[in-house]
Structure formats: C-alpha cells, structure tokens
Amino acid sequence: GFVTRDMQIIIWNYDNDPPELEIPEDTCVVAGETVTGVIRGTDPDGDPVKIEAFGGPFEITPSATVDPFPAEFQGPPSILNFEWNTACGQVRNAPYEVQFKAEDDPTIPNIPNPPGQVNFETWRITVVGPPPTGLSAETQTGRRIQLEWDDYACTNADSMQVWRRVGEFEIDPTCNPGIPENSGYELIETLGIDDTDFLDNNDGIGLSPGSKYCYRLVATFPDPAGGLSIASEEACDSLLIDV
C-alpha cells in the first residue's frame, strides 16, 4: 500500500539577521568548586532573544542549572545565568560541552508569526581532581626519604602517583593537571589511593648524598573517563654528605 499526503510550504522574503551570542571562554575547574557564567544574546535588528542551554552538565548529578528556566524572550540584550556545582564523580579527561542556542523573535509587517533565526555556540568545561594535600618529606638513615600525606579527598580515584626530581621546580596549577613533561620529574611509584606514605630508597640503591630531592603527588581516576588531579605542593629534603 501507499499513502499520499499534501504538504504546503510557505516561503517569505524578508530581512532578518540571526542573533549573536557572547559566552565565557573555555575553562577548567577543580572538582568540588562551582562554575558560573553569564551568557548574553543580542540581535542586530533589535528583536527579543531567547537563549536555551543543552549538554552533558545537565544530564548528570549534580547537574547544572540556568536562569531563567524555562527559556523566555528578553531584551535585547538577553541574559542567561549558568551555575554548576561540580563533584569528584565528574572528573574526566574530556571536557564537558555546553551548547547554547539563541533564537530571535522578529516583527515583520504583513507577515504573521514569522520564523526566527538561530545561532549556536559551545562552551567547554574541564573538571580535574583536587591536588593531594599534606605532603611532607623527611630523611631517614640509610640514604632514604620518608613521604607522608593526607587521605585523598576524592574516594573514586584509583591510584596515587609519586614523582621525584633533584632540585625544586615551580608548576602552575591553573588548569594544568598532572606533571608537565618539561619539569624534570620522574614517576617512581604508583600506589593505591588509600595509601598515605612511601619510603623512597631508590629501589634499594639508596639516594645520593648532597642532593636535594623534591616530590609531588598526582591522583589518577579510572577509565573509561580517566582524568588526573592537580599536582600536590612540592615537598623537598636534602641528604647531607657525612664523612
């Protein structure tokens, strides 16, 4: 069998420019902190604009919120306030994408209910793990250094990496999870996330007297989402040359 249907398509010829969107720059946030942003919509023709938001942060718990909700025509300008209280369970390698859609409401003489124009923009938000805290380093007999630190804040992390280098090195923690490749740090051990101490004896060889050893910790999160924490504060100690 078959079905025959009639469709009527009405094409209007009128000038209407699409609205413009102003969104925040791509950013990252430490799990547990709150992401806020103001999205602005304007229209070249001066028409009211409605802004809607979609994406990953609205599909998980705790989820993001926007105000006003439901979306409504405003202005211009049209303002949408975004807020997201992140949590440890949202740490992952890939950024979350928030899509914003702006639609205008044109007024065209002699054309009833003219369709509006739309515009889309995407805001990317990366959630990283908080840095491990409380790291301390203390020399022990036998050319060893004892490390201790606090319990990690995110219980869903699966391991704790111990990194070492000779000499101090500053790391910018802003949106920079893990250890930079050019830092000179070397991964010397991967422990369980519940471990809070480690004795560094350089694989039984002993550390070099006269050297200042510095350490940092990085927490890792399980696959498939993955993710790393911000590196801990640096803890250093020196082995004295004993003659």
Accessible surface in RSA format (square Angstrom, percent):
REM  Atomic radii and reference values for relative SASA: ProtOr
REM  Chains: A
REM  Algorithm: Lee & Richards
REM  Probe-radius: 1.40
REM  Slices: 20
REM RES _ NUM      All-atoms   Total-Side   Main-Chain    Non-polar    All polar
REM                ABS   REL    ABS   REL    ABS   REL    ABS   REL    ABS   REL
RES GLY A   1   129.72 160.0   0.00   N/A 129.72 160.0  46.89 128.7  82.83 185.5
RES PHE A   2   183.37  91.7 148.35  91.9  35.03  91.1 157.85  95.7  25.53  73.1
RES VAL A   3   119.32  78.5  86.72  78.5  32.60  78.6  90.03  78.2  29.29  79.4
RES THR A   4   112.28  79.9  81.70  82.8  30.58  72.9  68.53  92.0  43.75  66.1
RES ARG A   5   209.09  87.8 177.04  90.2  32.06  76.3  66.91  91.4 142.19  86.2
RES ASP A   6   146.63 102.7 111.12 110.6  35.51  84.0  39.99  94.1 106.64 106.4
RES MET A   7   163.92  84.9 126.54  83.7  37.38  89.0 108.17  92.0  55.75  73.9
RES GLN A   8   157.76  88.2 124.83  91.2  32.93  78.4  42.21  89.8 115.55  87.6
RES ILE A   9   129.58  73.7 101.17  75.4  28.41  68.5 103.32  74.4  26.26  71.3
RES ILE A  10   112.33  63.9  83.77  62.4  28.55  68.8  87.21  62.8  25.12  68.2
RES ILE A  11   154.30  87.8 122.95  91.6  31.36  75.6 125.66  90.5  28.64  77.7
RES TRP A  12   107.00  42.9  84.81  41.0  22.19  52.1  74.61  39.8  32.39  52.5
RES ASN A  13   153.62 105.9 122.85 118.7  30.77  74.1  38.03  91.5 115.60 111.7
RES TYR A  14    54.23  25.3  24.66  14.0  29.57  77.0  26.06  19.6  28.17  34.7
RES ASP A  15   139.93  98.0 119.83 119.3  20.11  47.5  40.10  94.4  99.84  99.6
RES ASN A  16    16.24  11.2   2.98   2.9  13.26  31.9   3.16   7.6  13.08  12.6
RES ASP A  17    72.80  51.0  72.23  71.9   0.57   1.3   8.39  19.7  64.41  64.2
RES PRO A  18    64.25  46.8  62.31  56.8   1.94   7.0  62.31  51.4   1.94  12.0
RES PRO A  19     1.46   1.1   0.00   0.0   1.46   5.3   0.00   0.0   1.46   9.1
RES GLU A  20   101.24  58.1  99.96  75.6   1.28   3.1  33.22  64.3  68.02  55.5
RES LEU A  21    23.54  13.1   0.00   0.0  23.54  59.2   1.07   0.8  22.47  60.5
RES GLU A  22   110.39  63.4 105.79  80.0   4.60  10.9  44.05  85.2  66.35  54.2
RES ILE A  23    42.13  24.0  20.14  15.0  21.99  53.0  21.65  15.6  20.48  55.6
RES PRO A  24    36.62  26.7  21.78  19.9  14.84  53.9  33.56  27.7   3.06  19.0
RES GLU A  25   156.62  89.9 142.42 107.7  14.20  33.8  62.25 120.4  94.37  77.1
RES ASP A  26    86.82  60.8  60.18  59.9  26.64  63.0  27.95  65.8  58.87  58.7
RES THR A  27    52.81  37.6  40.47  41.0  12.34  29.4  24.39  32.8  28.42  43.0
RES CYS A  28    24.57  18.6   6.52   7.3  18.04  42.4   0.01   0.0  24.56  26.5
RES VAL A  29    12.32   8.1   8.60   7.8   3.73   9.0  12.32  10.7   0.00   0.0
RES VAL A  30    34.23  22.5  33.97  30.8   0.26   0.6  33.97  29.5   0.26   0.7
RES ALA A  31     8.69   8.0   0.00   0.0   8.69  19.8   0.00   0.0   8.69  23.0
RES GLY A  32    59.67  73.6   0.00   N/A  59.67  73.6  27.01  74.1  32.67  73.2
RES GLU A  33    93.17  53.5  87.36  66.1   5.81  13.8  36.65  70.9  56.52  46.1
RES THR A  34    67.19  47.8  41.11  41.7  26.07  62.1  21.91  29.4  45.28  68.4
RES VAL A  35     9.72   6.4   6.36   5.8   3.36   8.1   9.72   8.4   0.00   0.0
RES THR A  36    90.86  64.6  69.99  71.0  20.87  49.7  36.79  49.4  54.07  81.7
RES GLY A  37    11.32  14.0   0.00   N/A  11.32  14.0   8.84  24.3   2.48   5.6
RES VAL A  38    61.90  40.7  50.53  45.7  11.37  27.4  50.53  43.9  11.37  30.8
RES ILE A  39     0.00   0.0   0.00   0.0   0.00   0.0   0.00   0.0   0.00   0.0
RES ARG A  40   103.43  43.4 102.37  52.2   1.07   2.5  19.90  27.2  83.53  50.6
RES GLY A  41     0.00   0.0   0.00   N/A   0.00   0.0   0.00   0.0   0.00   0.0
RES THR A  42    58.99  42.0  58.81  59.6   0.18   0.4  46.31  62.2  12.69  19.2
RES ASP A  43    11.49   8.0   0.00   0.0  11.49  27.2   0.78   1.8  10.71  10.7
RES PRO A  44    76.73  55.9  31.18  28.4  45.55 165.6  44.69  36.9  32.03 199.1
RES ASP A  45    69.84  48.9  36.73  36.6  33.12  78.3  23.73  55.8  46.12  46.0
RES GLY A  46    44.11  54.4   0.00   N/A  44.11  54.4  23.91  65.6  20.21  45.3
RES ASP A  47    19.01  13.3  18.47  18.4   0.54   1.3   0.54   1.3  18.47  18.4
RES PRO A  48    47.03  34.3  47.03  42.9   0.00   0.0  47.03  38.8   0.00   0.0
RES VAL A  49     0.00   0.0   0.00   0.0   0.00   0.0   0.00   0.0   0.00   0.0
RES LYS A  50    45.80  22.3  45.32  27.8   0.48   1.1   3.59   3.2  42.21  45.0
RES ILE A  51     4.50   2.6   1.40   1.0   3.09   7.5   1.40   1.0   3.09   8.4
RES GLU A  52    49.68  28.5  46.94  35.5   2.74   6.5   8.13  15.7  41.55  33.9
RES ALA A  53    21.28  19.6   0.04   0.1  21.24  48.3   0.04   0.1  21.24  56.3
RES PHE A  54    98.22  49.1  94.73  58.7   3.48   9.1  98.22  59.5   0.00   0.0
RES GLY A  55    12.73  15.7   0.00   N/A  12.73  15.7   8.49  23.3   4.24   9.5
RES GLY A  56    25.04  30.9   0.00   N/A  25.04  30.9  18.57  51.0   6.47  14.5
RES PRO A  57     0.00   0.0   0.00   0.0   0.00   0.0   0.00   0.0   0.00   0.0
RES PHE A  58    57.02  28.5  33.36  20.7  23.66  61.6  33.63  20.4  23.39  66.9
RES GLU A  59   142.22  81.7 104.66  79.2  37.56  89.4  47.20  91.3  95.03  77.6
RES ILE A  60    57.16  32.5  47.00  35.0  10.17  24.5  54.49  39.2   2.67   7.2
RES THR A  61   129.38  92.0 103.45 104.9  25.93  61.8  69.54  93.4  59.83  90.5
RES PRO A  62    51.71  37.7  48.98  44.6   2.74   9.9  51.71  42.7   0.00   0.0
RES SER A  63    51.94  43.9  37.42  49.9  14.52  33.4   6.70  14.3  45.24  63.4
RES ALA A  64     6.45   5.9   0.00   0.0   6.45  14.7   0.00   0.0   6.45  17.1
RES THR A  65    83.76  59.6  79.20  80.3   4.56  10.9  67.48  90.6  16.29  24.6
RES VAL A  66    23.55  15.5  11.59  10.5  11.97  28.8  13.41  11.7  10.14  27.5
RES ASP A  67    89.36  62.6  89.10  88.7   0.25   0.6  25.53  60.1  63.83  63.7
RES PRO A  68    29.95  21.8  28.64  26.1   1.31   4.8  29.18  24.1   0.77   4.8
RES PHE A  69   163.33  81.7 133.86  82.9  29.46  76.7 134.12  81.3  29.21  83.6
RES PRO A  70   103.91  75.7 100.24  91.4   3.67  13.3 100.69  83.1   3.22  20.0
RES ALA A  71    29.98  27.6   7.55  11.6  22.43  51.0   8.02  11.3  21.96  58.2
RES GLU A  72    94.96  54.5  89.93  68.0   5.03  12.0  27.52  53.2  67.44  55.1
RES PHE A  73    82.17  41.1  57.33  35.5  24.84  64.6  57.33  34.8  24.84  71.1
RES GLN A  74    45.81  25.6  38.77  28.3   7.05  16.8  19.00  40.4  26.82  20.3
RES GLY A  75    46.74  57.6   0.00   N/A  46.74  57.6  17.48  48.0  29.26  65.5
RES PRO A  76    54.89  40.0  31.41  28.6  23.48  85.3  31.66  26.1  23.23 144.4
RES PRO A  77    77.85  56.7  69.67  63.5   8.17  29.7  69.67  57.5   8.17  50.8
RES SER A  78     0.04   0.0   0.04   0.1   0.00   0.0   0.00   0.0   0.04   0.1
RES ILE A  79    53.00  30.2  51.32  38.2   1.68   4.0  51.32  37.0   1.68   4.6
RES LEU A  80     2.52   1.4   2.52   1.8   0.00   0.0   2.52   1.8   0.00   0.0
RES ASN A  81    66.63  45.9  64.61  62.4   2.02   4.9  21.97  52.9  44.66  43.2
RES PHE A  82     3.26   1.6   0.00   0.0   3.26   8.5   0.17   0.1   3.09   8.8
RES GLU A  83    81.99  47.1  80.50  60.9   1.49   3.6  14.24  27.5  67.75  55.3
RES TRP A  84     0.75   0.3   0.00   0.0   0.75   1.8   0.75   0.4   0.00   0.0
RES ASN A  85    77.61  53.5  75.72  73.2   1.88   4.5  24.22  58.3  53.39  51.6
RES THR A  86     8.61   6.1   0.00   0.0   8.61  20.5   0.00   0.0   8.61  13.0
RES ALA A  87    34.14  31.4  30.46  47.0   3.68   8.4  34.14  48.1   0.00   0.0
RES CYS A  88    36.03  27.3  32.41  36.1   3.62   8.5  12.17  30.8  23.86  25.7
RES GLY A  89    63.88  78.8   0.00   N/A  63.88  78.8  28.51  78.2  35.36  79.2
RES GLN A  90     6.60   3.7   5.84   4.3   0.76   1.8   6.60  14.1   0.00   0.0
RES VAL A  91     8.47   5.6   0.26   0.2   8.21  19.8   0.26   0.2   8.21  22.3
RES ARG A  92    72.87  30.6  70.20  35.8   2.67   6.3  10.14  13.9  62.73  38.0
RES ASN A  93   102.02  70.4  80.06  77.4  21.97  52.9  32.74  78.8  69.28  67.0
RES ALA A  94    54.23  49.9  48.54  74.9   5.69  12.9  53.39  75.2   0.84   2.2
RES PRO A  95    49.97  36.4  45.25  41.2   4.73  17.2  45.25  37.4   4.73  29.4
RES TYR A  96    13.31   6.2  13.20   7.5   0.11   0.3   4.27   3.2   9.04  11.1
RES GLU A  97    71.82  41.2  67.45  51.0   4.37  10.4  15.74  30.4  56.08  45.8
RES VAL A  98     0.00   0.0   0.00   0.0   0.00   0.0   0.00   0.0   0.00   0.0
RES GLN A  99    56.77  31.7  56.77  41.5   0.00   0.0  30.44  64.8  26.33  20.0
RES PHE A 100     0.00   0.0   0.00   0.0   0.00   0.0   0.00   0.0   0.00   0.0
RES LYS A 101    52.46  25.6  52.18  32.0   0.27   0.7   5.89   5.3  46.57  49.6
RES ALA A 102     0.00   0.0   0.00   0.0   0.00   0.0   0.00   0.0   0.00   0.0
RES GLU A 103    42.34  24.3  42.34  32.0   0.00   0.0   1.51   2.9  40.83  33.3
RES ASP A 104     1.58   1.1   0.00   0.0   1.58   3.7   0.00   0.0   1.58   1.6
RES ASP A 105    63.85  44.7  61.55  61.3   2.29   5.4   1.73   4.1  62.12  62.0
RES PRO A 106     7.08   5.2   1.66   1.5   5.43  19.7   1.66   1.4   5.43  33.7
RES THR A 107   121.28  86.3 101.39 102.8  19.90  47.4  74.12  99.6  47.16  71.3
RES ILE A 108    32.71  18.6  25.64  19.1   7.07  17.0  25.64  18.5   7.07  19.2
RES PRO A 109   108.53  79.1  89.83  81.9  18.69  67.9 101.34  83.7   7.19  44.7
RES ASN A 110   149.20 102.9 110.39 106.7  38.80  93.4  40.55  97.6 108.64 105.0
RES ILE A 111    20.89  11.9  13.01   9.7   7.88  19.0  13.48   9.7   7.41  20.1
RES PRO A 112    97.99  71.4  79.07  72.1  18.93  68.8  89.96  74.3   8.03  49.9
RES ASN A 113   145.88 100.6 115.55 111.7  30.32  73.0  35.10  84.5 110.77 107.1
RES PRO A 114    19.22  14.0   9.28   8.5   9.94  36.1   9.28   7.7   9.94  61.8
RES PRO A 115    85.28  62.2  73.52  67.0  11.76  42.7  84.07  69.4   1.21   7.5
RES GLY A 116    26.64  32.9   0.00   N/A  26.64  32.9   0.18   0.5  26.46  59.3
RES GLN A 117    76.21  42.6  75.16  54.9   1.05   2.5   6.84  14.6  69.38  52.6
RES VAL A 118    63.03  41.5  47.60  43.1  15.43  37.2  47.60  41.4  15.43  41.8
RES ASN A 119    42.51  29.3  39.99  38.6   2.52   6.1   4.39  10.6  38.12  36.8
RES PHE A 120   116.32  58.2 100.29  62.1  16.02  41.7 100.38  60.9  15.94  45.6
RES GLU A 121    68.42  39.3  64.01  48.4   4.41  10.5   7.57  14.7  60.85  49.7
RES THR A 122    41.22  29.3  29.04  29.4  12.18  29.0   7.67  10.3  33.55  50.7
RES TRP A 123     3.44   1.4   3.44   1.7   0.00   0.0   3.44   1.8   0.00   0.0
RES ARG A 124    96.56  40.5  95.75  48.8   0.81   1.9  21.77  29.8  74.79  45.3
RES ILE A 125     0.00   0.0   0.00   0.0   0.00   0.0   0.00   0.0   0.00   0.0
RES THR A 126    33.42  23.8  33.42  33.9   0.00   0.0  16.84  22.6  16.58  25.1
RES VAL A 127     0.12   0.1   0.00   0.0   0.12   0.3   0.00   0.0   0.12   0.3
RES VAL A 128     4.87   3.2   4.52   4.1   0.36   0.9   4.87   4.2   0.00   0.0
RES GLY A 129     0.00   0.0   0.00   N/A   0.00   0.0   0.00   0.0   0.00   0.0
RES PRO A 130    20.05  14.6  20.05  18.3   0.00   0.0  20.05  16.6   0.00   0.0
RES PRO A 131    49.11  35.8  44.46  40.5   4.65  16.9  44.46  36.7   4.65  28.9
RES PRO A 132     5.15   3.8   0.54   0.5   4.61  16.8   2.19   1.8   2.96  18.4
RES THR A 133    77.23  54.9  70.27  71.2   6.97  16.6  62.47  83.9  14.76  22.3
RES GLY A 134    47.32  58.4   0.00   N/A  47.32  58.4  25.77  70.7  21.55  48.3
RES LEU A 135    26.07  14.5   2.07   1.5  24.00  60.3   2.07   1.5  24.00  64.6
RES SER A 136    57.87  48.9  54.39  72.6   3.48   8.0  41.96  89.4  15.91  22.3
RES ALA A 137    19.15  17.6   0.02   0.0  19.13  43.5   0.18   0.3  18.97  50.2
RES GLU A 138   113.13  64.9 113.00  85.5   0.13   0.3  30.82  59.6  82.31  67.2
RES THR A 139    48.78  34.7  36.73  37.2  12.06  28.7   7.47  10.0  41.31  62.5
RES GLN A 140    65.72  36.8  53.37  39.0  12.35  29.4   9.99  21.3  55.74  42.3
RES THR A 141   117.58  83.6 106.11 107.6  11.47  27.3  90.17 121.1  27.42  41.4
RES GLY A 142    60.50  74.6   0.00   N/A  60.50  74.6  38.51 105.7  21.99  49.3
RES ARG A 143   110.29  46.3 105.98  54.0   4.31  10.3  30.82  42.1  79.47  48.2
RES ARG A 144    77.23  32.4  77.23  39.4   0.00   0.0  12.11  16.6  65.11  39.5
RES ILE A 145     0.00   0.0   0.00   0.0   0.00   0.0   0.00   0.0   0.00   0.0
RES GLN A 146    41.31  23.1  39.29  28.7   2.02   4.8  16.09  34.2  25.22  19.1
RES LEU A 147     0.00   0.0   0.00   0.0   0.00   0.0   0.00   0.0   0.00   0.0
RES GLU A 148    94.02  54.0  94.00  71.1   0.02   0.1  20.42  39.5  73.60  60.1
RES TRP A 149    14.11   5.7   0.92   0.4  13.19  31.0   2.57   1.4  11.53  18.7
RES ASP A 150    74.04  51.9  67.11  66.8   6.94  16.4  21.20  49.9  52.84  52.7
RES ASP A 151   114.94  80.5  95.75  95.3  19.19  45.4  34.69  81.6  80.25  80.0
RES TYR A 152    20.23   9.4   2.53   1.4  17.70  46.1   4.51   3.4  15.73  19.4
RES ALA A 153    80.28  73.8  45.64  70.4  34.64  78.8  56.55  79.6  23.73  62.9
RES CYS A 154     0.82   0.6   0.00   0.0   0.82   1.9   0.62   1.6   0.20   0.2
RES THR A 155   129.03  91.8 103.42 104.8  25.60  61.0  76.30 102.5  52.73  79.7
RES ASN A 156    62.45  43.1  46.72  45.2  15.72  37.9  44.71 107.6  17.74  17.1
RES ALA A 157     4.92   4.5   0.00   0.0   4.92  11.2   0.00   0.0   4.92  13.0
RES ASP A 158    74.26  52.0  53.90  53.6  20.35  48.1  27.92  65.7  46.33  46.2
RES SER A 159    19.19  16.2  19.19  25.6   0.00   0.0  12.92  27.5   6.27   8.8
RES MET A 160     0.71   0.4   0.71   0.5   0.00   0.0   0.71   0.6   0.00   0.0
RES GLN A 161    32.77  18.3  32.77  23.9   0.00   0.0   0.00   0.0  32.77  24.9
RES VAL A 162     0.00   0.0   0.00   0.0   0.00   0.0   0.00   0.0   0.00   0.0
RES TRP A 163    45.48  18.3  45.48  22.0   0.00   0.0  45.48  24.2   0.00   0.0
RES ARG A 164    28.94  12.2  27.51  14.0   1.43   3.4   0.12   0.2  28.82  17.5
RES ARG A 165    51.83  21.8  45.03  23.0   6.80  16.2   9.49  13.0  42.34  25.7
RES VAL A 166    89.46  58.9  74.22  67.2  15.24  36.7  74.22  64.5  15.24  41.3
RES GLY A 167    20.27  25.0   0.00   N/A  20.27  25.0  20.27  55.6   0.00   0.0
RES GLU A 168   102.59  58.9  79.49  60.1  23.09  55.0  22.65  43.8  79.94  65.3
RES PHE A 169    62.06  31.0  57.10  35.4   4.96  12.9  61.85  37.5   0.20   0.6
RES GLU A 170   152.27  87.4 135.85 102.8  16.41  39.1  67.79 131.1  84.48  69.0
RES ILE A 171    19.07  10.8   3.01   2.2  16.06  38.7   6.32   4.6  12.74  34.6
RES ASP A 172    95.61  67.0  82.19  81.8  13.42  31.7  40.02  94.2  55.59  55.4
RES PRO A 173    74.68  54.4  70.32  64.1   4.36  15.8  70.94  58.6   3.74  23.2
RES THR A 174   103.72  73.8  86.41  87.6  17.31  41.2  68.59  92.1  35.13  53.1
RES CYS A 175    67.91  51.4  44.41  49.5  23.49  55.2  18.13  45.9  49.78  53.7
RES ASN A 176    50.92  35.1  49.29  47.6   1.63   3.9  10.73  25.8  40.19  38.8
RES PRO A 177    50.08  36.5  36.01  32.8  14.06  51.1  36.01  29.7  14.06  87.4
RES GLY A 178     3.72   4.6   0.00   N/A   3.72   4.6   3.69  10.1   0.04   0.1
RES ILE A 179    25.33  14.4   1.44   1.1  23.89  57.6   2.11   1.5  23.23  63.0
RES PRO A 180    34.38  25.1  21.81  19.9  12.57  45.7  31.91  26.3   2.47  15.3
RES GLU A 181   183.85 105.6 144.77 109.5  39.08  93.1  66.98 129.6 116.87  95.4
RES ASN A 182   126.50  87.2  96.97  93.7  29.53  71.1  47.09 113.3  79.41  76.8
RES SER A 183     1.15   1.0   0.51   0.7   0.64   1.5   0.54   1.1   0.62   0.9
RES GLY A 184    53.66  66.2   0.00   N/A  53.66  66.2  35.07  96.2  18.59  41.6
RES TYR A 185    19.55   9.1   0.00   0.0  19.55  50.9   0.00   0.0  19.55  24.1
RES GLU A 186   102.09  58.6  97.23  73.6   4.86  11.6  37.40  72.3  64.69  52.8
RES LEU A 187    73.55  41.0  52.59  37.6  20.96  52.7  52.59  36.9  20.96  56.4
RES ILE A 188    39.17  22.3  11.07   8.3  28.09  67.7  18.63  13.4  20.54  55.7
RES GLU A 189    66.23  38.0  60.04  45.4   6.19  14.7   8.64  16.7  57.59  47.0
RES THR A 190    71.05  50.5  49.56  50.2  21.49  51.2  38.88  52.2  32.16  48.6
RES LEU A 191    32.02  17.8  25.86  18.5   6.17  15.5  31.31  22.0   0.71   1.9
RES GLY A 192    37.73  46.5   0.00   N/A  37.73  46.5  30.06  82.5   7.67  17.2
RES ILE A 193    25.71  14.6  19.89  14.8   5.82  14.0  19.89  14.3   5.82  15.8
RES ASP A 194   128.61  90.1 108.30 107.8  20.31  48.0  39.06  91.9  89.55  89.3
RES ASP A 195    61.22  42.9  56.58  56.3   4.64  11.0  10.05  23.7  51.18  51.0
RES THR A 196    40.16  28.6  37.54  38.1   2.62   6.2   9.58  12.9  30.57  46.2
RES ASP A 197    78.25  54.8  70.21  69.9   8.04  19.0   8.51  20.0  69.74  69.6
RES PHE A 198    34.77  17.4  31.22  19.3   3.54   9.2  34.77  21.1   0.00   0.0
RES LEU A 199    61.89  34.5  48.68  34.8  13.22  33.2  48.68  34.2  13.22  35.6
RES ASP A 200     3.87   2.7   3.78   3.8   0.09   0.2   0.09   0.2   3.78   3.8
RES ASN A 201    53.64  37.0  53.04  51.3   0.59   1.4   3.98   9.6  49.66  48.0
RES ASN A 202    42.86  29.6  39.98  38.6   2.88   6.9   2.75   6.6  40.11  38.8
RES ASP A 203   139.36  97.6 103.14 102.7  36.23  85.7  33.52  78.9 105.84 105.6
RES GLY A 204    61.50  75.8   0.00   N/A  61.50  75.8  27.57  75.7  33.93  76.0
RES ILE A 205   126.59  72.0 111.13  82.8  15.46  37.3 117.72  84.8   8.86  24.1
RES GLY A 206     9.12  11.2   0.00   N/A   9.12  11.2   4.85  13.3   4.27   9.6
RES LEU A 207     0.81   0.5   0.80   0.6   0.02   0.0   0.81   0.6   0.00   0.0
RES SER A 208    58.20  49.2  56.49  75.4   1.71   3.9  20.48  43.6  37.72  52.8
RES PRO A 209    60.00  43.7  44.32  40.4  15.69  57.0  44.32  36.6  15.69  97.5
RES GLY A 210    48.92  60.3   0.00   N/A  48.92  60.3  14.44  39.6  34.48  77.2
RES SER A 211    24.64  20.8  20.12  26.9   4.51  10.4   4.59   9.8  20.05  28.1
RES LYS A 212    82.58  40.3  78.51  48.2   4.06   9.7  45.50  41.0  37.08  39.5
RES TYR A 213    14.07   6.6  14.07   8.0   0.00   0.0   5.95   4.5   8.12  10.0
RES CYS A 214     0.00   0.0   0.00   0.0   0.00   0.0   0.00   0.0   0.00   0.0
RES TYR A 215     0.00   0.0   0.00   0.0   0.00   0.0   0.00   0.0   0.00   0.0
RES ARG A 216    16.15   6.8  16.15   8.2   0.00   0.0   0.00   0.0  16.15   9.8
RES LEU A 217     0.04   0.0   0.04   0.0   0.00   0.0   0.04   0.0   0.00   0.0
RES VAL A 218     0.47   0.3   0.47   0.4   0.00   0.0   0.47   0.4   0.00   0.0
RES ALA A 219     0.00   0.0   0.00   0.0   0.00   0.0   0.00   0.0   0.00   0.0
RES THR A 220    18.13  12.9  18.13  18.4   0.00   0.0  14.91  20.0   3.21   4.9
RES PHE A 221    11.90   6.0   3.04   1.9   8.86  23.0   3.04   1.8   8.86  25.4
RES PRO A 222    59.93  43.7  53.86  49.1   6.06  22.0  55.95  46.2   3.98  24.7
RES ASP A 223   122.80  86.0  97.35  96.9  25.45  60.2  29.77  70.1  93.03  92.8
RES PRO A 224   142.35 103.7 113.48 103.4  28.87 105.0 117.15  96.7  25.20 156.6
RES ALA A 225    49.92  45.9  35.89  55.4  14.04  31.9  46.56  65.6   3.36   8.9
RES GLY A 226     3.25   4.0   0.00   N/A   3.25   4.0   2.79   7.7   0.46   1.0
RES GLY A 227     6.01   7.4   0.00   N/A   6.01   7.4   1.50   4.1   4.51  10.1
RES LEU A 228    63.81  35.5  60.03  42.9   3.78   9.5  60.03  42.2   3.78  10.2
RES SER A 229     0.00   0.0   0.00   0.0   0.00   0.0   0.00   0.0   0.00   0.0
RES ILE A 230     7.55   4.3   7.55   5.6   0.00   0.0   7.55   5.4   0.00   0.0
RES ALA A 231     9.23   8.5   1.96   3.0   7.27  16.5   1.96   2.8   7.27  19.3
RES SER A 232     0.89   0.8   0.51   0.7   0.38   0.9   0.62   1.3   0.27   0.4
RES GLU A 233   146.10  83.9 142.66 107.9   3.44   8.2  63.17 122.2  82.93  67.7
RES GLU A 234    42.37  24.3  15.72  11.9  26.65  63.4   9.17  17.7  33.20  27.1
RES ALA A 235    10.74   9.9   5.20   8.0   5.54  12.6  10.74  15.1   0.00   0.0
RES CYS A 236    38.70  29.3  10.61  11.8  28.08  66.0   6.19  15.7  32.51  35.1
RES ASP A 237    39.26  27.5  35.23  35.1   4.03   9.5   6.41  15.1  32.85  32.8
RES SER A 238    44.24  37.4  37.75  50.4   6.49  14.9  24.11  51.3  20.12  28.2
RES LEU A 239    12.37   6.9  10.28   7.4   2.08   5.2  11.48   8.1   0.89   2.4
RES LEU A 240   154.78  86.2 137.92  98.7  16.85  42.4 139.56  98.0  15.22  40.9
RES ILE A 241   125.30  71.3  98.68  73.5  26.61  64.1  98.68  71.1  26.61  72.2
RES ASP A 242   140.28  98.3 107.66 107.2  32.62  77.1  32.76  77.1 107.52 107.2
RES VAL A 243   181.18 119.2 112.56 101.9  68.63 165.4 141.90 123.3  39.28 106.5
END  Absolute sums over single chains surface
CHAIN  1 A    13954.9      10742.9       3212.0       7059.1       6895.7
END  Absolute sums over all chains
TOTAL         13954.9      10742.9       3212.0       7059.1       6895.7
